[in-house]
Amino acid sequence: MSCEEFELLLNGYIDGELKDPDLKRVEEHLAGCPHCRKLVRDYQRLKEVTAEMKFKNPPQEIWDSYWQRIFHRITRGAGWVFFLVGAVAVAGFAVYEFATDPAVEALQKLIVFAIFVGLGLLLISVIWERVKASKTDKYKEIER
């Protein structure tokens, strides 16, 4: 058995899950390979140390602040959505009123329309980039 084959069976050996003939092959390999014997000792020690580990329950104040942060994150996001929907509705109404006003010349309407289209495209592109960046942001869980 090669060391590579042994490493594939290592976890099963450490956990006592190997049966004959794999168990005999692993033990024969261990008898002649000091590198793999050291590997077994290291893994056994790691298993012992992790078995002794205990989960520490965080204090109640940590849980309270956790739920507060979630609440603030949700309400802040909802607030921005409502604000943007309202702002777009007001801007849309203003553009409509401006466009249907017979006292305003066509060139003025075209210029204002171009400005609003440009602002709308900029807003959409910024939102699009933020959404794409938030999906790959490695640091989004870190408090600032």
C-alpha positions as CSV (number, residue, x, y, z in Angstrom):
1,M,0.0,0.0,0.0
2,S,1.3,3.5,-0.8
3,C,1.1,6.4,1.5
4,E,-1.6,8.0,-0.8
5,E,-3.8,4.9,-0.5
6,F,-3.2,4.9,3.2
7,E,-4.3,8.6,3.5
8,L,-7.6,7.7,1.8
9,L,-8.3,5.1,4.5
10,L,-6.9,7.2,7.4
11,N,-10.2,8.6,8.8
12,G,-11.8,5.2,8.7
13,Y,-8.9,3.8,10.6
14,I,-8.9,6.5,13.2
15,D,-12.6,6.1,13.7
16,G,-12.4,2.3,13.9
17,E,-14.6,1.8,10.9
18,L,-12.2,-0.3,8.8
19,K,-12.9,-4.0,8.3
20,D,-10.7,-6.8,6.9
21,P,-8.9,-6.7,4.4
22,D,-8.5,-2.9,4.5
23,L,-7.6,-2.9,8.3
24,K,-4.8,-5.5,7.8
25,R,-3.4,-3.5,4.8
26,V,-3.4,-0.3,6.8
27,E,-1.7,-2.0,9.8
28,E,0.9,-3.6,7.6
29,H,1.6,-0.2,6.1
30,L,1.9,1.4,9.5
31,A,4.4,-1.2,10.6
32,G,6.8,-0.1,7.9
33,C,6.1,3.6,7.5
34,P,7.2,6.1,10.2
35,H,5.7,9.1,8.3
36,C,2.2,7.5,8.4
37,R,2.6,6.4,12.0
38,K,3.2,10.0,12.9
39,L,0.2,11.1,10.8
40,V,-2.0,8.6,12.8
41,R,-0.7,9.9,16.1
42,D,-1.4,13.5,15.0
43,Y,-4.9,12.7,13.9
44,Q,-5.6,10.7,17.1
45,R,-4.4,13.6,19.2
46,L,-6.6,16.0,17.1
47,K,-9.6,13.7,17.7
48,E,-8.9,13.6,21.5
49,V,-8.6,17.4,21.7
50,T,-11.7,18.1,19.7
51,A,-13.7,15.5,21.7
52,E,-12.8,17.5,24.9
53,M,-14.0,20.8,23.4
54,K,-17.2,22.2,24.8
55,F,-19.6,24.7,23.3
56,K,-19.7,27.9,25.2
57,N,-23.1,29.5,25.3
58,P,-22.9,33.2,24.8
59,P,-24.5,35.5,27.4
60,Q,-28.0,36.8,26.9
61,E,-26.8,40.3,26.0
62,I,-25.1,38.9,22.9
63,W,-28.3,37.3,21.8
64,D,-30.3,40.5,22.4
65,S,-27.8,42.6,20.4
66,Y,-27.9,40.0,17.7
67,W,-31.7,40.3,17.2
68,Q,-31.5,44.1,17.4
69,R,-28.9,44.2,14.6
70,I,-31.2,42.0,12.5
71,F,-34.2,44.2,13.2
72,H,-32.2,47.4,12.3
73,R,-30.8,45.8,9.1
74,I,-34.3,44.8,8.0
75,T,-36.0,48.1,8.8
76,R,-33.2,50.1,7.3
77,G,-33.5,48.1,4.0
78,A,-37.3,48.5,4.0
79,G,-37.0,52.2,4.7
80,W,-34.7,52.7,1.7
81,V,-37.0,50.7,-0.6
82,F,-40.0,52.8,0.4
83,F,-38.0,56.0,0.1
84,L,-36.9,55.1,-3.4
85,V,-40.3,54.0,-4.5
86,G,-41.8,57.2,-3.3
87,A,-39.1,59.3,-4.9
88,V,-39.5,57.6,-8.2
89,A,-43.3,58.1,-8.0
90,V,-42.9,61.8,-7.3
91,A,-40.3,62.2,-10.0
92,G,-42.5,60.3,-12.4
93,F,-45.5,62.5,-11.6
94,A,-43.4,65.7,-12.0
95,V,-42.1,64.5,-15.4
96,Y,-45.6,63.7,-16.5
97,E,-47.0,67.1,-15.5
98,F,-44.0,68.8,-17.1
99,A,-44.4,66.8,-20.3
100,T,-48.1,67.4,-20.6
101,D,-47.8,71.2,-19.9
102,P,-48.6,73.0,-23.2
103,A,-46.8,76.2,-22.0
104,V,-43.4,74.4,-22.0
105,E,-41.5,74.2,-25.3
106,A,-40.6,70.8,-26.8
107,L,-36.8,71.5,-26.6
108,Q,-37.1,72.2,-22.8
109,K,-39.1,69.0,-22.4
110,L,-36.5,67.0,-24.3
111,I,-33.6,68.4,-22.1
112,V,-35.4,67.7,-18.9
113,F,-36.3,64.3,-20.1
114,A,-32.7,63.5,-21.0
115,I,-31.6,64.6,-17.5
116,F,-34.1,62.4,-15.8
117,V,-33.3,59.4,-18.1
118,G,-29.6,59.9,-17.3
119,L,-30.3,60.1,-13.5
120,G,-32.5,57.0,-13.7
121,L,-29.8,55.1,-15.6
122,L,-27.1,56.1,-13.0
123,L,-29.4,55.1,-10.2
124,I,-30.1,51.7,-11.8
125,S,-26.4,51.1,-12.5
126,V,-25.4,52.0,-8.9
127,I,-28.0,49.7,-7.5
128,W,-27.0,46.9,-9.9
129,E,-23.3,47.2,-8.9
130,R,-24.2,47.2,-5.2
131,V,-26.3,44.0,-5.6
132,K,-23.5,42.3,-7.5
133,A,-20.9,43.4,-5.0
134,S,-22.9,42.4,-2.0
135,K,-23.1,38.8,-3.3
136,T,-19.3,38.5,-3.4
137,D,-18.4,40.8,-0.4
138,K,-16.1,38.7,1.9
139,Y,-16.5,41.3,4.6
140,K,-20.2,41.9,4.7
141,E,-20.6,40.2,8.1
142,I,-17.9,42.4,9.7
143,E,-19.2,45.3,11.8
144,R,-17.9,48.7,10.8
